[in-house]
Amino acid sequence: MRAENRDKLAEHLLKEGVEVLVREIIPNHKQPGLGLEHFNLPITEKITREKMRLPICSELKEEQVYYAAKKIKEFYFERSEKQGS
């Protein structure tokens, strides 16, 4: 998924017991040896910085999915509350 404040969200989810995977990914146009360094792709780079993975597998229980979604919503709600005060 893409997430604003990805690293803070990941930290929050991990603290709440939701496993996430955040990896620093080098966009294809920045990969050494491909000869694509001359491309200027700011949107691709932004998306790369926002990506994270949530647990997805057939063994997940519905309650676990709802719990993860609830924790994501709480994170953004708390941030919007702080910005509104």
Jmol script that loads the backbone (N, CA, C; Angstrom):
load data "model"
ATOM      1  N   MET A   1       0.838  -1.168   0.000  1.00  0.00           N
ATOM      2  CA  MET A   1       0.000   0.000   0.000  1.00  0.00           C
ATOM      3  C   MET A   1       0.887   1.236   0.000  1.00  0.00           C
ATOM      4  N   ARG A   2       0.329   2.347  -0.441  1.00  0.00           N
ATOM      5  CA  ARG A   2       1.023   3.623  -0.339  1.00  0.00           C
ATOM      6  C   ARG A   2       0.521   4.334   0.902  1.00  0.00           C
ATOM      7  N   ALA A   3       1.432   5.000   1.585  1.00  0.00           N
ATOM      8  CA  ALA A   3       1.040   5.658   2.827  1.00  0.00           C
ATOM      9  C   ALA A   3       1.821   6.943   3.024  1.00  0.00           C
ATOM     10  N   GLU A   4       1.086   8.024   3.287  1.00  0.00           N
ATOM     11  CA  GLU A   4       1.746   9.243   3.741  1.00  0.00           C
ATOM     12  C   GLU A   4       2.342   8.939   5.105  1.00  0.00           C
ATOM     13  N   ASN A   5       3.486   9.499   5.385  1.00  0.00           N
ATOM     14  CA  ASN A   5       4.168   9.258   6.664  1.00  0.00           C
ATOM     15  C   ASN A   5       4.386   7.768   6.897  1.00  0.00           C
ATOM     16  N   ARG A   6       4.829   7.095   5.840  1.00  0.00           N
ATOM     17  CA  ARG A   6       4.995   5.645   5.850  1.00  0.00           C
ATOM     18  C   ARG A   6       5.780   5.142   7.050  1.00  0.00           C
ATOM     19  N   ASP A   7       6.912   5.754   7.331  1.00  0.00           N
ATOM     20  CA  ASP A   7       7.764   5.243   8.399  1.00  0.00           C
ATOM     21  C   ASP A   7       7.100   5.374   9.770  1.00  0.00           C
ATOM     22  N   LYS A   8       6.413   6.481  10.002  1.00  0.00           N
ATOM     23  CA  LYS A   8       5.715   6.658  11.277  1.00  0.00           C
ATOM     24  C   LYS A   8       4.527   5.703  11.381  1.00  0.00           C
ATOM     25  N   LEU A   9       3.828   5.499  10.277  1.00  0.00           N
ATOM     26  CA  LEU A   9       2.724   4.539  10.277  1.00  0.00           C
ATOM     27  C   LEU A   9       3.248   3.137  10.557  1.00  0.00           C
ATOM     28  N   ALA A  10       4.333   2.758   9.913  1.00  0.00           N
ATOM     29  CA  ALA A  10       4.915   1.432  10.134  1.00  0.00           C
ATOM     30  C   ALA A  10       5.306   1.256  11.596  1.00  0.00           C
ATOM     31  N   GLU A  11       5.906   2.277  12.173  1.00  0.00           N
ATOM     32  CA  GLU A  11       6.297   2.228  13.587  1.00  0.00           C
ATOM     33  C   GLU A  11       5.066   2.040  14.479  1.00  0.00           C
ATOM     34  N   HIS A  12       4.020   2.787  14.183  1.00  0.00           N
ATOM     35  CA  HIS A  12       2.763   2.688  14.940  1.00  0.00           C
ATOM     36  C   HIS A  12       2.175   1.282  14.826  1.00  0.00           C
ATOM     37  N   LEU A  13       2.118   0.758  13.610  1.00  0.00           N
ATOM     38  CA  LEU A  13       1.527  -0.567  13.409  1.00  0.00           C
ATOM     39  C   LEU A  13       2.333  -1.648  14.112  1.00  0.00           C
ATOM     40  N   LEU A  14       3.644  -1.566  14.020  1.00  0.00           N
ATOM     41  CA  LEU A  14       4.487  -2.556  14.696  1.00  0.00           C
ATOM     42  C   LEU A  14       4.264  -2.511  16.206  1.00  0.00           C
ATOM     43  N   LYS A  15       4.149  -1.297  16.738  1.00  0.00           N
ATOM     44  CA  LYS A  15       3.896  -1.129  18.173  1.00  0.00           C
ATOM     45  C   LYS A  15       2.552  -1.744  18.568  1.00  0.00           C
ATOM     46  N   GLU A  16       1.595  -1.700  17.643  1.00  0.00           N
ATOM     47  CA  GLU A  16       0.256  -2.239  17.900  1.00  0.00           C
ATOM     48  C   GLU A  16       0.140  -3.723  17.535  1.00  0.00           C
ATOM     49  N   GLY A  17       1.255  -4.337  17.126  1.00  0.00           N
ATOM     50  CA  GLY A  17       1.248  -5.766  16.839  1.00  0.00           C
ATOM     51  C   GLY A  17       0.878  -6.149  15.420  1.00  0.00           C
ATOM     52  N   VAL A  18       0.903  -5.179  14.506  1.00  0.00           N
ATOM     53  CA  VAL A  18       0.609  -5.463  13.098  1.00  0.00           C
ATOM     54  C   VAL A  18       1.933  -5.505  12.350  1.00  0.00           C
ATOM     55  N   GLU A  19       2.241  -6.653  11.773  1.00  0.00           N
ATOM     56  CA  GLU A  19       3.500  -6.778  11.041  1.00  0.00           C
ATOM     57  C   GLU A  19       3.420  -6.015   9.726  1.00  0.00           C
ATOM     58  N   VAL A  20       4.473  -5.292   9.424  1.00  0.00           N
ATOM     59  CA  VAL A  20       4.574  -4.582   8.153  1.00  0.00           C
ATOM     60  C   VAL A  20       5.977  -4.794   7.605  1.00  0.00           C
ATOM     61  N   LEU A  21       6.107  -4.586   6.322  1.00  0.00           N
ATOM     62  CA  LEU A  21       7.418  -4.673   5.687  1.00  0.00           C
ATOM     63  C   LEU A  21       7.668  -3.367   4.953  1.00  0.00           C
ATOM     64  N   VAL A  22       8.731  -2.696   5.347  1.00  0.00           N
ATOM     65  CA  VAL A  22       9.142  -1.459   4.687  1.00  0.00           C
ATOM     66  C   VAL A  22      10.560  -1.675   4.210  1.00  0.00           C
ATOM     67  N   ARG A  23      10.735  -1.572   2.919  1.00  0.00           N
ATOM     68  CA  ARG A  23      12.079  -1.721   2.354  1.00  0.00           C
ATOM     69  C   ARG A  23      12.382  -0.493   1.514  1.00  0.00           C
ATOM     70  N   GLU A  24      13.619  -0.100   1.571  1.00  0.00           N
ATOM     71  CA  GLU A  24      14.053   0.978   0.688  1.00  0.00           C
ATOM     72  C   GLU A  24      14.290   0.354  -0.677  1.00  0.00           C
ATOM     73  N   ILE A  25      13.505   0.759  -1.630  1.00  0.00           N
ATOM     74  CA  ILE A  25      13.577   0.203  -2.976  1.00  0.00           C
ATOM     75  C   ILE A  25      14.150   1.262  -3.902  1.00  0.00           C
ATOM     76  N   ILE A  26      15.061   0.852  -4.734  1.00  0.00           N
ATOM     77  CA  ILE A  26      15.629   1.756  -5.735  1.00  0.00           C
ATOM     78  C   ILE A  26      14.769   1.641  -6.985  1.00  0.00           C
ATOM     79  N   PRO A  27      14.187   2.755  -7.441  1.00  0.00           N
ATOM     80  CA  PRO A  27      13.378   2.695  -8.660  1.00  0.00           C
ATOM     81  C   PRO A  27      14.219   2.197  -9.841  1.00  0.00           C
ATOM     82  N   ASN A  28      13.570   1.571 -10.801  1.00  0.00           N
ATOM     83  CA  ASN A  28      14.289   0.997 -11.945  1.00  0.00           C
ATOM     84  C   ASN A  28      15.190   2.010 -12.637  1.00  0.00           C
ATOM     85  N   HIS A  29      14.713   3.235 -12.794  1.00  0.00           N
ATOM     86  CA  HIS A  29      15.513   4.224 -13.522  1.00  0.00           C
ATOM     87  C   HIS A  29      16.750   4.668 -12.735  1.00  0.00           C
ATOM     88  N   LYS A  30      16.849   4.268 -11.469  1.00  0.00           N
ATOM     89  CA  LYS A  30      18.025   4.592 -10.657  1.00  0.00           C
ATOM     90  C   LYS A  30      18.926   3.373 -10.437  1.00  0.00           C
ATOM     91  N   GLN A  31      18.505   2.214 -10.936  1.00  0.00           N
ATOM     92  CA  GLN A  31      19.304   1.001 -10.780  1.00  0.00           C
ATOM     93  C   GLN A  31      20.609   1.149 -11.560  1.00  0.00           C
ATOM     94  N   PRO A  32      21.734   0.894 -10.910  1.00  0.00           N
ATOM     95  CA  PRO A  32      23.004   1.003 -11.627  1.00  0.00           C
ATOM     96  C   PRO A  32      23.090  -0.043 -12.737  1.00  0.00           C
ATOM     97  N   GLY A  33      23.689   0.356 -13.821  1.00  0.00           N
ATOM     98  CA  GLY A  33      23.927  -0.576 -14.916  1.00  0.00           C
ATOM     99  C   GLY A  33      22.818  -0.650 -15.948  1.00  0.00           C
ATOM    100  N   LEU A  34      21.673  -0.042 -15.698  1.00  0.00           N
ATOM    101  CA  LEU A  34      20.588  -0.101 -16.673  1.00  0.00           C
ATOM    102  C   LEU A  34      20.644   1.054 -17.670  1.00  0.00           C
ATOM    103  N   GLY A  35      21.448   2.048 -17.367  1.00  0.00           N
ATOM    104  CA  GLY A  35      21.584   3.179 -18.282  1.00  0.00           C
ATOM    105  C   GLY A  35      20.363   4.081 -18.328  1.00  0.00           C
ATOM    106  N   LEU A  36      19.602   4.124 -17.262  1.00  0.00           N
ATOM    107  CA  LEU A  36      18.372   4.922 -17.247  1.00  0.00           C
ATOM    108  C   LEU A  36      18.464   6.135 -16.328  1.00  0.00           C
ATOM    109  N   GLU A  37      19.669   6.411 -15.829  1.00  0.00           N
ATOM    110  CA  GLU A  37      19.847   7.476 -14.847  1.00  0.00           C
ATOM    111  C   GLU A  37      19.424   8.852 -15.358  1.00  0.00           C
ATOM    112  N   HIS A  38      19.379   9.029 -16.664  1.00  0.00           N
ATOM    113  CA  HIS A  38      19.045  10.338 -17.233  1.00  0.00           C
ATOM    114  C   HIS A  38      17.556  10.672 -17.106  1.00  0.00           C
ATOM    115  N   PHE A  39      16.731   9.692 -16.768  1.00  0.00           N
ATOM    116  CA  PHE A  39      15.302   9.959 -16.624  1.00  0.00           C
ATOM    117  C   PHE A  39      15.033  10.696 -15.313  1.00  0.00           C
ATOM    118  N   ASN A  40      14.156  11.675 -15.382  1.00  0.00           N
ATOM    119  CA  ASN A  40      13.710  12.408 -14.200  1.00  0.00           C
ATOM    120  C   ASN A  40      12.269  11.971 -13.928  1.00  0.00           C
ATOM    121  N   LEU A  41      12.081  11.121 -12.925  1.00  0.00           N
ATOM    122  CA  LEU A  41      10.762  10.552 -12.637  1.00  0.00           C
ATOM    123  C   LEU A  41      10.381  10.797 -11.170  1.00  0.00           C
ATOM    124  N   PRO A  42      10.050  12.043 -10.835  1.00  0.00           N
ATOM    125  CA  PRO A  42       9.766  12.375  -9.437  1.00  0.00           C
ATOM    126  C   PRO A  42       8.549  11.644  -8.865  1.00  0.00           C
ATOM    127  N   ILE A  43       7.545  11.370  -9.677  1.00  0.00           N
ATOM    128  CA  ILE A  43       6.365  10.664  -9.166  1.00  0.00           C
ATOM    129  C   ILE A  43       6.726   9.227  -8.813  1.00  0.00           C
ATOM    130  N   THR A  44       7.513   8.583  -9.665  1.00  0.00           N
ATOM    131  CA  THR A  44       7.980   7.225  -9.375  1.00  0.00           C
ATOM    132  C   THR A  44       8.768   7.205  -8.079  1.00  0.00           C
ATOM    133  N   GLU A  45       9.629   8.182  -7.895  1.00  0.00           N
ATOM    134  CA  GLU A  45      10.446   8.244  -6.684  1.00  0.00           C
ATOM    135  C   GLU A  45       9.575   8.485  -5.447  1.00  0.00           C
ATOM    136  N   LYS A  46       8.551   9.323  -5.574  1.00  0.00           N
ATOM    137  CA  LYS A  46       7.631   9.583  -4.458  1.00  0.00           C
ATOM    138  C   LYS A  46       6.877   8.309  -4.083  1.00  0.00           C
ATOM    139  N   ILE A  47       6.357   7.611  -5.073  1.00  0.00           N
ATOM    140  CA  ILE A  47       5.626   6.368  -4.813  1.00  0.00           C
ATOM    141  C   ILE A  47       6.530   5.360  -4.124  1.00  0.00           C
ATOM    142  N   THR A  48       7.773   5.276  -4.562  1.00  0.00           N
ATOM    143  CA  THR A  48       8.726   4.344  -3.959  1.00  0.00           C
ATOM    144  C   THR A  48       8.924   4.649  -2.480  1.00  0.00           C
ATOM    145  N   ARG A  49       8.960   5.924  -2.125  1.00  0.00           N
ATOM    146  CA  ARG A  49       9.149   6.314  -0.718  1.00  0.00           C
ATOM    147  C   ARG A  49       7.906   6.060   0.133  1.00  0.00           C
ATOM    148  N   GLU A  50       6.752   5.893  -0.498  1.00  0.00           N
ATOM    149  CA  GLU A  50       5.498   5.723   0.235  1.00  0.00           C
ATOM    150  C   GLU A  50       5.061   4.266   0.375  1.00  0.00           C
ATOM    151  N   LYS A  51       5.749   3.349  -0.280  1.00  0.00           N
ATOM    152  CA  LYS A  51       5.295   1.957  -0.312  1.00  0.00           C
ATOM    153  C   LYS A  51       5.612   1.202   0.972  1.00  0.00           C
ATOM    154  N   MET A  52       4.654   0.371   1.368  1.00  0.00           N
ATOM    155  CA  MET A  52       4.858  -0.558   2.478  1.00  0.00           C
ATOM    156  C   MET A  52       3.958  -1.767   2.242  1.00  0.00           C
ATOM    157  N   ARG A  53       4.306  -2.856   2.881  1.00  0.00           N
ATOM    158  CA  ARG A  53       3.514  -4.075   2.728  1.00  0.00           C
ATOM    159  C   ARG A  53       2.854  -4.438   4.049  1.00  0.00           C
ATOM    160  N   LEU A  54       1.593  -4.811   3.928  1.00  0.00           N
ATOM    161  CA  LEU A  54       0.833  -5.299   5.073  1.00  0.00           C
ATOM    162  C   LEU A  54       0.730  -6.815   4.972  1.00  0.00           C
ATOM    163  N   PRO A  55       0.442  -7.479   6.089  1.00  0.00           N
ATOM    164  CA  PRO A  55       0.295  -8.931   6.014  1.00  0.00           C
ATOM    165  C   PRO A  55      -0.930  -9.307   5.177  1.00  0.00           C
ATOM    166  N   ILE A  56      -0.712 -10.165   4.209  1.00  0.00           N
ATOM    167  CA  ILE A  56      -1.801 -10.655   3.362  1.00  0.00           C
ATOM    168  C   ILE A  56      -1.548 -12.135   3.120  1.00  0.00           C
ATOM    169  N   CYS A  57      -2.437 -12.953   3.592  1.00  0.00           N
ATOM    170  CA  CYS A  57      -2.350 -14.384   3.306  1.00  0.00           C
ATOM    171  C   CYS A  57      -3.701 -15.015   3.605  1.00  0.00           C
ATOM    172  N   SER A  58      -3.904 -16.187   3.080  1.00  0.00           N
ATOM    173  CA  SER A  58      -5.200 -16.849   3.249  1.00  0.00           C
ATOM    174  C   SER A  58      -5.447 -17.273   4.694  1.00  0.00           C
ATOM    175  N   GLU A  59      -4.385 -17.354   5.501  1.00  0.00           N
ATOM    176  CA  GLU A  59      -4.544 -17.765   6.895  1.00  0.00           C
ATOM    177  C   GLU A  59      -4.982 -16.627   7.819  1.00  0.00           C
ATOM    178  N   LEU A  60      -4.955 -15.400   7.330  1.00  0.00           N
ATOM    179  CA  LEU A  60      -5.378 -14.275   8.174  1.00  0.00           C
ATOM    180  C   LEU A  60      -6.856 -14.404   8.509  1.00  0.00           C
ATOM    181  N   LYS A  61      -7.159 -14.155   9.753  1.00  0.00           N
ATOM    182  CA  LYS A  61      -8.558 -14.162  10.173  1.00  0.00           C
ATOM    183  C   LYS A  61      -9.156 -12.791   9.884  1.00  0.00           C
ATOM    184  N   GLU A  62     -10.457 -12.774   9.685  1.00  0.00           N
ATOM    185  CA  GLU A  62     -11.154 -11.529   9.385  1.00  0.00           C
ATOM    186  C   GLU A  62     -10.913 -10.493  10.483  1.00  0.00           C
ATOM    187  N   GLU A  63     -10.869 -10.947  11.735  1.00  0.00           N
ATOM    188  CA  GLU A  63     -10.639 -10.026  12.850  1.00  0.00           C
ATOM    189  C   GLU A  63      -9.271  -9.358  12.736  1.00  0.00           C
ATOM    190  N   GLN A  64      -8.281 -10.101  12.249  1.00  0.00           N
ATOM    191  CA  GLN A  64      -6.936  -9.542  12.095  1.00  0.00           C
ATOM    192  C   GLN A  64      -6.918  -8.458  11.021  1.00  0.00           C
ATOM    193  N   VAL A  65      -7.657  -8.695   9.948  1.00  0.00           N
ATOM    194  CA  VAL A  65      -7.736  -7.703   8.871  1.00  0.00           C
ATOM    195  C   VAL A  65      -8.398  -6.432   9.395  1.00  0.00           C
ATOM    196  N   TYR A  66      -9.511  -6.590  10.101  1.00  0.00           N
ATOM    197  CA  TYR A  66     -10.208  -5.431  10.658  1.00  0.00           C
ATOM    198  C   TYR A  66      -9.351  -4.708  11.693  1.00  0.00           C
ATOM    199  N   TYR A  67      -8.598  -5.459  12.479  1.00  0.00           N
ATOM    200  CA  TYR A  67      -7.722  -4.857  13.477  1.00  0.00           C
ATOM    201  C   TYR A  67      -6.670  -3.980  12.798  1.00  0.00           C
ATOM    202  N   ALA A  68      -6.038  -4.504  11.749  1.00  0.00           N
ATOM    203  CA  ALA A  68      -5.018  -3.734  11.028  1.00  0.00           C
ATOM    204  C   ALA A  68      -5.634  -2.471  10.430  1.00  0.00           C
ATOM    205  N   ALA A  69      -6.801  -2.609   9.814  1.00  0.00           N
ATOM    206  CA  ALA A  69      -7.474  -1.449   9.221  1.00  0.00           C
ATOM    207  C   ALA A  69      -7.815  -0.416  10.294  1.00  0.00           C
ATOM    208  N   LYS A  70      -8.276  -0.892  11.443  1.00  0.00           N
ATOM    209  CA  LYS A  70      -8.620   0.008  12.553  1.00  0.00           C
ATOM    210  C   LYS A  70      -7.393   0.782  13.020  1.00  0.00           C
ATOM    211  N   LYS A  71      -6.260   0.109  13.126  1.00  0.00           N
ATOM    212  CA  LYS A  71      -5.038   0.761  13.593  1.00  0.00           C
ATOM    213  C   LYS A  71      -4.536   1.791  12.577  1.00  0.00           C
ATOM    214  N   ILE A  72      -4.710   1.517  11.297  1.00  0.00           N
ATOM    215  CA  ILE A  72      -4.330   2.485  10.260  1.00  0.00           C
ATOM    216  C   ILE A  72      -5.224   3.723  10.372  1.00  0.00           C
ATOM    217  N   LYS A  73      -6.527   3.503  10.501  1.00  0.00           N
ATOM    218  CA  LYS A  73      -7.461   4.623  10.634  1.00  0.00           C
ATOM    219  C   LYS A  73      -7.153   5.450  11.879  1.00  0.00           C
ATOM    220  N   GLU A  74      -6.871   4.771  12.989  1.00  0.00           N
ATOM    221  CA  GLU A  74      -6.538   5.483  14.227  1.00  0.00           C
ATOM    222  C   GLU A  74      -5.316   6.370  14.037  1.00  0.00           C
ATOM    223  N   PHE A  75      -4.305   5.848  13.361  1.00  0.00           N
ATOM    224  CA  PHE A  75      -3.073   6.606  13.136  1.00  0.00           C
ATOM    225  C   PHE A  75      -3.375   7.912  12.406  1.00  0.00           C
ATOM    226  N   TYR A  76      -4.122   7.824  11.310  1.00  0.00           N
ATOM    227  CA  TYR A  76      -4.395   9.028  10.532  1.00  0.00           C
ATOM    228  C   TYR A  76      -5.381   9.952  11.246  1.00  0.00           C
ATOM    229  N   PHE A  77      -6.311   9.391  12.001  1.00  0.00           N
ATOM    230  CA  PHE A  77      -7.243  10.223  12.761  1.00  0.00           C
ATOM    231  C   PHE A  77      -6.494  11.021  13.824  1.00  0.00           C
ATOM    232  N   GLU A  78      -5.593  10.346  14.548  1.00  0.00           N
ATOM    233  CA  GLU A  78      -4.808  11.031  15.579  1.00  0.00           C
ATOM    234  C   GLU A  78      -3.956  12.139  14.978  1.00  0.00           C
ATOM    235  N   ARG A  79      -3.378  11.896  13.819  1.00  0.00           N
ATOM    236  CA  ARG A  79      -2.558  12.921  13.161  1.00  0.00           C
ATOM    237  C   ARG A  79      -3.416  14.113  12.750  1.00  0.00           C
ATOM    238  N   SER A  80      -4.604  13.841  12.214  1.00  0.00           N
ATOM    239  CA  SER A  80      -5.459  14.949  11.781  1.00  0.00           C
ATOM    240  C   SER A  80      -5.969  15.738  12.985  1.00  0.00           C
ATOM    241  N   GLU A  81      -6.221  15.054  14.097  1.00  0.00           N
ATOM    242  CA  GLU A  81      -6.644  15.735  15.325  1.00  0.00           C
ATOM    243  C   GLU A  81      -5.545  16.674  15.822  1.00  0.00           C
ATOM    244  N   LYS A  82      -4.299  16.203  15.798  1.00  0.00           N
ATOM    245  CA  LYS A  82      -3.172  17.025  16.257  1.00  0.00           C
ATOM    246  C   LYS A  82      -2.990  18.240  15.360  1.00  0.00           C
ATOM    247  N   GLN A  83      -3.189  18.053  14.063  1.00  0.00           N
ATOM    248  CA  GLN A  83      -3.012  19.170  13.134  1.00  0.00           C
ATOM    249  C   GLN A  83      -4.145  20.176  13.262  1.00  0.00           C
ATOM    250  N   GLY A  84      -5.324  19.702  13.658  1.00  0.00           N
ATOM    251  CA  GLY A  84      -6.479  20.581  13.801  1.00  0.00           C
ATOM    252  C   GLY A  84      -6.469  21.399  15.077  1.00  0.00           C
ATOM    253  N   SER A  85      -5.678  20.980  16.074  1.00  0.00           N
ATOM    254  CA  SER A  85      -5.673  21.705  17.352  1.00  0.00           C
ATOM    255  C   SER A  85      -4.770  22.901  17.316  1.00  0.00           C
TER     256      SER A  85
END
end "model"
wireframe off; spacefill off
backbone 0.3
color backbone group
